[in-house]
Amino acid sequence: MLPFCGYNMGDYMGHWVDVAKGRDQATLPKIYYVNWFRKNDAGKFVWPGFGENSRVLKWIVDRLDGRAEGVETPIGVLPAKGALDTKGLDLSESDLDFLLTVDKDVWREEAALVPDHLNTFGDHTPKELWDEYHALVRRLG
């Protein structure tokens, strides 16, 4: 097990799960996962990166303010087509489609790695994390 300031990381994660219990879910912070490093079949990064990352951050802020469209996917909400500002980018329609598509096979491979990580926290892993993991696996089919 990995210690964190005298505590197991599972205990730390459990603390944050407990903080959220009984609270209005709409008032809790939102968590966004961003992968700036997706590569195409040629092995090239698709998203231009650097200062252009602010376009995605703008979508997140606009989404939080109810001004940006999103699409539900097995991994969460992704920008709807047209919701992400790509003006002036050298980004083809097929590249944008690639970035906004969830490849379930790839995500199933990634999800298969999660139990080994959660198991490093032993019995301290919050049940809620396991519940979220199992829900992800079900959504991925």
PyMOL commands that set and color helices and strands:
alter all, ss='L'
color gray80, all
select helices_A, chain A and resi 9-20+25-27+50-64+93-99+104-111+114-119+122-124+127-140
alter helices_A, ss='H'
color red, helices_A
select strands_A, chain A and resi 3-4+7-8+70-73+76-79
alter strands_A, ss='S'
color yellow, strands_A
deselect
rebuild
show_as cartoon
